[in-house]
Amino acid sequence: MSTLASERSWLMNPDRLRLVHQCRRLIQSEFGVKLRLTEEHLEQKLADYAEKTRSSHLTRIWEALKPQIPNLELPEDEGEKKTAPKRMYRGQEIVDEPPKPAGDEAEAGEPAPRKQKMIYRGQVVG
């Protein structure tokens, strides 16, 4: 138990503890996960959720807290950092289609046929 206490000594600072509590509240409201101060690898879990969040407030708090945590080891994936983050909509990844040349559509005179029927106000359109 003494090793856990020595690992958690950085939490004894009231300013750091306040930042951790703010992070925990924001994580719970966004992800529905309640992190406890006694959990193993609390710092790593905070970092993981701060990376996944859409909240700029949580990101700013984590960036202020990160340098104050001693012995914080975060894996750095250089390949992931350089690529753009995945675009999400309602939990589904948005897949971008490659752009079509403008000349093909202009030559045909008609837009490409739809793959699905579109229903608008109970009527089949198109």
Backbone as numpy.savetxt, mean C-alpha at the origin, in Angstrom:
# Nx Ny Nz CAx CAy CAz Cx Cy Cz
12.72 -13.28 28.52 11.89 -12.08 28.52 12.75 -10.83 28.52
13.95 -10.94 29.05 14.82 -9.77 29.08 15.22 -9.34 27.68
15.31 -10.29 26.75 15.67 -9.91 25.39 14.56 -9.10 24.74
13.29 -9.48 25.04 12.17 -8.71 24.51 12.17 -7.30 25.08
12.48 -7.20 26.37 12.51 -5.89 27.01 13.64 -5.04 26.44
14.78 -5.65 26.18 15.89 -4.87 25.61 15.60 -4.46 24.18
14.86 -5.32 23.44 14.49 -4.95 22.07 13.47 -3.83 22.06
12.62 -3.76 23.08 11.54 -2.77 23.14 11.93 -1.51 23.89
13.17 -1.35 24.26 13.57 -0.18 25.03 13.37 1.12 24.25
13.39 1.05 22.94 13.17 2.25 22.13 11.75 2.78 22.28
10.82 1.94 22.72 9.43 2.36 22.92 9.24 3.15 24.21
10.26 3.23 25.05 10.12 3.94 26.31 10.14 5.46 26.14
10.52 5.92 24.97 10.51 7.35 24.68 9.07 7.76 24.38
8.51 8.74 25.11 7.10 9.11 24.89 6.79 9.61 23.47
7.72 10.31 22.84 7.49 10.79 21.48 7.41 9.63 20.49
8.30 8.67 20.64 8.27 7.50 19.76 7.00 6.69 20.00
6.64 6.54 21.25 5.45 5.77 21.59 4.20 6.43 21.00
4.15 7.75 21.02 3.02 8.47 20.45 2.94 8.21 18.94
4.08 8.22 18.25 4.11 7.95 16.82 3.68 6.51 16.51
4.12 5.56 17.35 3.73 4.17 17.15 2.22 4.01 17.34
1.67 4.68 18.35 0.22 4.60 18.58 -0.55 5.20 17.39
-0.07 6.28 16.83 -0.72 6.87 15.66 -0.68 5.90 14.48
0.47 5.26 14.28 0.59 4.28 13.20 -0.38 3.12 13.44
-0.44 2.64 14.67 -1.34 1.52 14.97 -2.79 1.88 14.71
-3.19 3.09 15.09 -4.58 3.52 14.85 -4.89 3.60 13.36
-3.98 4.19 12.60 -4.20 4.32 11.16 -4.22 2.96 10.47
-3.37 2.04 10.91 -3.33 0.70 10.33 -4.63 -0.03 10.65
-5.11 0.12 11.88 -6.34 -0.54 12.25 -7.53 0.01 11.46
-7.57 1.32 11.26 -8.70 1.89 10.52 -8.66 1.53 9.04
-7.46 1.41 8.45 -7.37 1.11 7.01 -7.41 -0.38 6.72
-6.67 -1.18 7.50 -6.53 -2.59 7.19 -7.35 -3.50 8.10
-7.84 -2.97 9.21 -8.61 -3.78 10.15 -7.74 -4.71 10.98
-6.45 -4.43 11.08 -5.51 -5.25 11.83 -5.11 -4.50 13.08
-5.25 -5.14 14.24 -4.88 -4.49 15.49 -3.51 -5.00 15.91
-2.51 -4.14 15.75 -1.15 -4.49 16.17 -0.99 -4.18 17.65
-0.30 -5.06 18.34 -0.05 -4.87 19.77 1.42 -4.51 19.98
1.68 -3.77 21.03 3.05 -3.36 21.32 3.93 -4.54 21.70
3.33 -5.63 22.15 4.11 -6.79 22.60 4.37 -7.79 21.48
3.89 -7.52 20.27 4.10 -8.46 19.16 5.57 -8.53 18.77
5.95 -9.73 18.33 7.30 -9.87 17.81 7.39 -9.15 16.47
8.51 -8.57 16.21 8.78 -7.88 14.94 7.74 -6.79 14.67
7.39 -6.04 15.69 6.43 -4.94 15.55 6.93 -3.93 14.52
8.21 -3.62 14.56 8.77 -2.64 13.64 8.60 -3.09 12.19
8.84 -4.39 11.96 8.73 -4.93 10.60 7.29 -4.87 10.12
6.35 -5.17 11.00 4.94 -5.13 10.62 4.49 -3.70 10.33
4.97 -2.76 11.15 4.66 -1.35 10.89 5.19 -0.93 9.53
6.41 -1.36 9.23 7.02 -1.01 7.94 6.24 -1.62 6.78
5.80 -2.87 6.93 5.05 -3.53 5.87 3.74 -2.81 5.58
3.01 -2.45 6.64 1.74 -1.76 6.44 1.95 -0.34 5.92
3.02 0.31 6.35 3.31 1.66 5.86 3.64 1.63 4.37
4.22 0.53 3.92 4.54 0.40 2.49 3.29 0.13 1.66
2.32 -0.59 2.23 1.10 -0.96 1.50 0.03 0.13 1.52
0.12 1.07 2.43 -0.96 2.01 2.66 -1.17 2.99 1.52
-2.39 3.50 1.46 -2.69 4.59 0.54 -2.75 5.91 1.29
-2.60 5.86 2.61 -2.70 7.04 3.45 -1.36 7.78 3.49
-1.37 9.01 3.06 -0.14 9.80 3.11 0.22 10.14 4.56
-0.79 10.21 5.41 -0.55 10.52 6.82 0.26 9.40 7.48
-0.13 8.15 7.24 0.61 7.02 7.79 2.02 6.97 7.24
2.19 7.27 5.98 3.52 7.27 5.37 4.41 8.32 6.02
3.86 9.51 6.25 4.66 10.57 6.89 5.04 10.20 8.31
4.11 9.63 9.06 4.41 9.23 10.44 5.49 8.16 10.46
5.38 7.18 9.57 6.38 6.12 9.52 7.74 6.67 9.14
7.79 7.61 8.20 9.08 8.20 7.81 9.71 8.98 8.97
8.88 9.57 9.83 9.40 10.28 11.00 9.87 9.29 12.07
9.22 8.15 12.16 9.54 7.16 13.19 10.72 6.27 12.80
10.85 5.97 11.53 11.85 5.01 11.06 13.28 5.31 11.51
13.76 6.54 11.43 15.15 6.77 11.86 15.34 6.66 13.37
14.28 6.68 14.14 14.38 6.63 15.59 14.41 5.20 16.14
14.20 4.21 15.27 14.19 2.82 15.71 15.58 2.23 15.53
16.23 1.84 16.63 17.58 1.26 16.50 17.49 -0.18 15.96
18.50 -0.58 15.25 18.62 -1.93 14.70 17.45 -2.32 13.79
16.91 -1.36 13.08 15.82 -1.64 12.15 16.42 -2.14 10.86
16.05 -3.36 10.49 16.56 -3.97 9.26 15.41 -4.17 8.31
15.36 -3.36 7.28 14.30 -3.48 6.28 14.91 -4.03 5.01
14.30 -5.07 4.44 14.83 -5.57 3.16 14.55 -4.58 2.05
15.57 -4.27 1.30 15.44 -3.32 0.19 15.45 -4.09 -1.12
14.35 -4.09 -1.80 14.27 -4.70 -3.12 14.40 -3.60 -4.16
15.56 -3.52 -4.74 15.83 -2.45 -5.70 14.95 -2.58 -6.94
14.66 -3.80 -7.37 13.84 -4.00 -8.55 12.43 -3.50 -8.34
11.88 -3.70 -7.15 10.52 -3.26 -6.88 10.44 -1.75 -6.71
11.47 -1.16 -6.15 11.45 0.28 -5.90 11.47 1.08 -7.20
12.12 0.54 -8.23 12.25 1.29 -9.47 10.99 1.20 -10.33
10.24 0.12 -10.20 9.03 -0.02 -11.00 7.89 0.75 -10.37
6.94 1.13 -11.19 5.79 1.88 -10.69 4.90 0.95 -9.88
4.26 1.47 -8.85 3.38 0.62 -8.06 2.18 0.16 -8.88
1.64 -0.99 -8.52 0.49 -1.52 -9.24 -0.72 -0.63 -8.99
-1.46 -0.40 -10.05 -2.68 0.39 -9.90 -3.80 -0.56 -9.51
-4.52 -0.18 -8.45 -5.57 -1.03 -7.92 -6.91 -0.31 -7.99
-7.98 -1.07 -8.21 -9.32 -0.55 -8.17 -10.19 -1.58 -7.48
-10.73 -1.23 -6.34 -11.59 -2.13 -5.55 -10.95 -3.49 -5.33
-9.66 -3.48 -5.00 -8.96 -4.71 -4.69 -8.48 -5.49 -5.89
-8.74 -5.02 -7.09 -8.31 -5.71 -8.30 -7.22 -4.89 -8.98
-6.22 -5.57 -9.47 -5.14 -4.88 -10.18 -5.64 -4.44 -11.55
-5.32 -3.22 -11.94 -5.70 -2.70 -13.25 -4.58 -3.03 -14.22
-4.92 -3.74 -15.27 -3.93 -4.13 -16.27 -4.06 -3.17 -17.43
-2.99 -2.48 -17.73 -2.99 -1.54 -18.84 -2.79 -2.30 -20.15
-3.63 -1.97 -21.13 -3.46 -2.55 -22.44 -2.45 -1.72 -23.22
-1.67 -2.36 -24.09 -0.72 -1.58 -24.87 -1.47 -0.61 -25.79
-0.93 0.58 -25.99 -1.63 1.56 -26.84 -1.71 1.07 -28.28
-2.88 1.31 -28.87 -3.09 0.91 -30.26 -2.70 2.07 -31.18
-2.15 1.78 -32.34 -1.81 2.86 -33.26 -3.08 3.58 -33.72
-3.02 4.89 -33.80 -4.18 5.69 -34.17 -4.57 5.47 -35.62
-3.65 5.08 -36.46 -3.92 4.91 -37.89 -4.86 3.76 -38.17
-4.81 2.70 -37.41 -5.67 1.53 -37.65 -7.13 1.88 -37.48
-7.46 2.61 -36.44 -8.86 2.94 -36.17 -9.39 3.93 -37.21
-8.54 4.87 -37.61 -8.97 5.86 -38.59 -9.20 5.21 -39.95
-8.38 4.23 -40.33 -8.53 3.57 -41.62 -9.79 2.73 -41.67
-10.11 2.05 -40.58 -11.27 1.16 -40.56 -12.56 1.98 -40.58
-12.58 3.15 -39.97 -13.76 3.99 -39.95 -14.72 3.63 -38.84
-14.54 2.47 -38.23 -15.41 2.05 -37.15 -14.55 1.63 -35.96
-15.06 1.84 -34.76 -14.32 1.33 -33.60 -14.39 -0.20 -33.56
-13.50 -0.80 -32.86 -13.47 -2.26 -32.74 -14.75 -2.74 -32.07
-15.27 -3.91 -32.48 -16.51 -4.40 -31.88 -16.30 -4.75 -30.40
-17.40 -4.60 -29.64 -17.33 -4.89 -28.21 -17.33 -6.40 -27.99
-16.68 -6.80 -26.93 -16.63 -8.21 -26.59 -17.86 -8.61 -25.78
-18.44 -7.65 -25.04 -19.59 -7.94 -24.21 -20.74 -7.03 -24.61
-21.95 -7.48 -24.33 -23.11 -6.64 -24.56 -23.18 -5.62 -23.45
-23.56 -4.41 -23.79 -23.71 -3.37 -22.78 -25.21 -3.15 -22.57
-25.63 -3.18 -21.33 -27.03 -2.98 -21.00 -27.16 -1.64 -20.30
-28.00 -0.79 -20.82 -28.23 0.53 -20.24 -29.72 0.69 -20.02
-30.12 0.89 -18.77 -31.52 1.06 -18.39 -32.41 -0.05 -18.94
-31.90 -1.27 -18.83 -32.68 -2.41 -19.22 -32.69 -2.70 -20.71
-32.00 -1.91 -21.51 -31.96 -2.11 -22.96 -30.55 -2.53 -23.38
-30.47 -3.46 -24.31 -29.18 -3.87 -24.84 -28.71 -2.82 -25.83
-27.53 -2.27 -25.60 -26.98 -1.22 -26.45 -25.75 -1.77 -27.16
-25.64 -1.45 -28.44 -24.45 -1.77 -29.20 -24.32 -3.15 -29.56
